[in-house]
Amino acid sequence: MGYIEDAFKRAHIQHIREFILHEVEASEINDLTYEERLNDSTASMYVRLKNLCPDEEEHEDAVMDFNHALSVYTDTYIEVGMKIGAKLLHGLLLSDKIR
């Protein structure tokens, strides 16, 4: 049973995410917090928007559009993740031999 314990020790949510979303293994685990990962991924875009839209009002509109797009992506992927999780749980419950 050691190999099963090893598999659980190696299991990481980021590996599962990469496999489900991209059908590949995650090569590295990102140890940053969720907030740090989100801030790092958007920081350069906010700088770019400021450079592209130096006018304050235009910049604010561009940021609002960008934030709206991020929000729609987030909502969509959360829904997809919830559905996948529910299907996985359903399958696990149906296959459970011990009740």
N, C-alpha and C positions, 0 to 999 in steps of 0.2 A: 504493500500500500504506500510505500515511500514515494513512488513516482506520482501518485495522485496528490499527495501533500506538496510535492515539488511544483506540480502544475498550479495548485492554488496559490503558492507563494509567488510564482511568476505572473499570475493573472493580475492585470491592471486595467482599470476602466479605460485608459487611453488606448491600450492595445485593442480592446473590444470595440471602441468607437471607430478606430481606423479601419478595422476589419469590416464593420457594418457599413460605414459610409464609403469607403474607398476600396474594399476588398484587398487590402494590403496590411502588413504588420507595421506597427509603429516602431520606427528605428530607435527612437529615444523617448524617454519619459520626461515631460516638462514638469519640473518641480515648483514652478511659480504658482502662486495662489490664482484662483479664478480671476480675481480683480486685477492682479498684476498682468496676467495673460491678456485680458481684454484691453487694459490701458496700453500695453506695449503694442498690441496689434493695431490700435487706432491712432496712436500718437502721431505717426508720420502722415497719416491722412489729414488730420486736423491742421498740421503745419502746411501741407500741400494746398488745402482749401484756402488757408490764409494768404498764401502766395498767389494763388489763382484769382482770389477775390479780395483785393486790398480794401475795397469799399466796405465799410462796416455792415451796412444793411444787406448788401449782397452776400457778404461772408456769413452773416447769421442765417440767411435763407438757405445757403448751401449746406451749412452745418445741420440745419433742421431737416433738410432733404436726406442728408447722409444718415442722421440719427433715425429717421423714419425707416429708411431702407434696412438698417441694421436691426431695427425692432421687428420688421416683417420677417426677416431671415430668422431671427431668434424665435419668434412665435411659431413659424413654420417648422423649424427643426425640433422645437420642444414637442409639438403635436406629433411629428413623425416618431420621435424618440419614445413618447408615451405609448403610441400604438405598437411599436416594435416591442417595448417592454411588456405590454399587456399580452401580446401574442406569445412571447417567450414564456411568460408566467403561466399562461393558459396551457401551453404545451408541456411545461414541467408538471403542472398539476394533473394533467391527463395521463402522463407517463409515470406518475408516482405510484409505485406498487404497495407502499406502506400507507395505509389510511387509518 
